[in-house]
């Protein structure tokens, strides 16, 4: 079995939903820590990344491209590419960067 057989758009979507649902479940939990919201931010950020990858895979972007250094964990690059796919399908986001501005950062190597 190769990756393209195992990794589907729906599978990525479900995986993203698991991260988002976990973050939502943690929202009401009071954590005594210096960076109590870090886990929440990570879970939501990763969910967004996976939702975008699900959408892009469904719109013809290959798994190799999604794993590339250009896209990889670059949420802003994924959002830009999703915006292009939306435009191609007759939809338009006036400010796609606004959707990921709170988490816009370079990935860890």
Buried (B, 14 or more C-beta within 10 A) or exposed (E): EEEEEEBBBEEBBEBBBBBBEBBEEBEEEEEEEEEEEEBBEEBBBBBBBBBBBBBBBBBEBEBEBBBEEEBBBBBBBBBBBBBEBBEEEEEEBEEBEEBBEEBEEEEEE
